[in-house]
Amino acid sequence: MIRVLDIVFSALGLITGFPILLALTLIGLFETGSPIFRQQRVGRFQKPFTLVKFRTMRIDTASVATHLADASSITRFGRFLRRTKLDELPQLWNVLIGEMSLVGPRPCLSSQGELIRERAERGVFAARPGITGLAQVKGIDMSTPRVLAETDAQMLATLTLRTYLRYILQTVLGKGSGDRVRDEE
């Protein structure tokens, strides 16, 4: 049932949100010249996939976990996108094609060895990664790998249709802070 909702919600989001996606793409194009950010992430069963987001950092920023990036790398428009979580909208495509779910553990980079080990020990990779979930609404980010993996495992063990919808609603209503950036706090 959750996969069906993922397909319905992501398709509706992409169709109805198209004008917003287009506007954000154009604004990002003027700011950085490259509004769409693509990055290899670790997906279900540790299979790599290409995550798409709106670019929030300068093009020359190193490809590292967000908590390791410098706050000065975030563009002015990128701050707005991150604060409103609009940078996540292109991931609806990842959800639609089955690489992600709306709710699940945030996909990490292959270089985040400690987080990968912690998640593997807890069976977290059996689920599709998600745009949001328990860790995101609680403000837990990738800077604390063990806590994040434990929270991801807890979420997956208790995930129901009701909690799936609750995490989506809480995210849309602005609960959680997203991944912190060094010197941003």
Disulfide bonds with the S-S distance in Angstrom:
none
